[in-house]
Amino acid sequence: MDLSTMSNGCTHTHHIPEVLVTEPVSMRELERIRDYGQACKWAALVIGSEEIIRAGRANWLDFVWLSHKKDEQRRVYEYIRERSQP
């Protein structure tokens, strides 16, 4: 699975093994997604051409704490983790 984003004017492509997409997301990983959203000033998160999280604090917090979209949360976490590696 190739993921890319255009949020904040950047484009990145990463390969994430499909097997990771189905693993449960831990509380720590959800907190990392929340922290990433805050660090990006709650900008929309676009992976590929798909908007995963709409802009705004409420949308990010809803995605993290209320959505229960485990596959999408895993996808976002892996995207964030890949971006933070040198």
C-alpha positions in Angstrom: 0.0 0.0 0.0 1.5 3.3 -1.1 0.5 6.4 1.0 1.1 10.0 0.2 -0.1 13.3 1.4 -0.3 16.9 0.3 -1.2 18.5 3.6 1.1 21.4 4.5 2.4 21.4 0.9 4.4 18.2 1.2 4.1 15.0 -0.7 5.4 11.8 0.7 5.0 8.2 -0.4 5.5 5.2 1.9 4.9 1.5 1.6 3.0 0.0 4.5 2.6 -3.8 4.6 -1.1 -4.7 4.4 -0.8 -6.9 7.5 -0.3 -3.8 9.7 -3.6 -2.3 8.6 -5.6 -4.8 10.6 -3.7 -4.6 13.9 -5.6 -2.9 16.8 -4.5 0.6 17.6 -3.3 1.1 21.2 -4.0 4.1 23.4 -0.5 5.3 23.0 -0.8 5.2 19.2 -4.1 7.1 19.4 -2.4 9.8 21.5 0.4 10.0 18.9 -2.3 10.7 16.2 -3.8 13.4 18.4 -0.5 15.0 19.0 0.4 14.9 15.3 -2.9 16.7 14.5 -2.2 19.3 17.2 1.3 19.8 15.9 -0.1 20.4 12.4 -2.6 22.9 13.8 -5.4 20.5 13.1 -5.0 20.7 9.3 -6.8 18.2 7.1 -5.0 14.9 6.7 -4.9 13.6 3.1 -3.3 10.3 2.3 -3.1 9.7 -1.4 -6.1 11.6 -2.8 -8.3 10.6 0.1 -9.1 13.0 2.9 -8.9 10.9 6.0 -9.4 13.6 8.7 -11.1 16.9 7.9 -9.5 20.1 9.1 -10.3 21.2 12.6 -9.7 20.1 16.2 -13.1 18.6 16.7 -12.7 16.4 13.6 -9.3 15.1 14.7 -10.5 14.4 18.2 -13.6 12.7 16.9 -11.5 10.5 14.6 -9.1 9.6 17.4 -11.5 9.0 20.3 -15.0 8.4 18.9 -14.9 7.0 15.4 -13.8 3.5 16.2 -12.5 3.2 12.6 -9.7 0.9 13.6 -8.4 0.2 10.0 -8.2 3.9 9.2 -6.7 4.7 12.6 -4.0 2.1 11.9 -3.4 3.6 8.5 -3.0 7.1 9.9 -0.7 5.9 12.7 1.6 4.0 10.3 1.6 7.1 8.0 2.7 9.3 10.9 5.2 6.8 12.1 6.8 6.5 8.7 7.0 10.4 8.4 8.8 10.7 11.7 11.6 8.3 10.6 14.7 9.9 9.1 
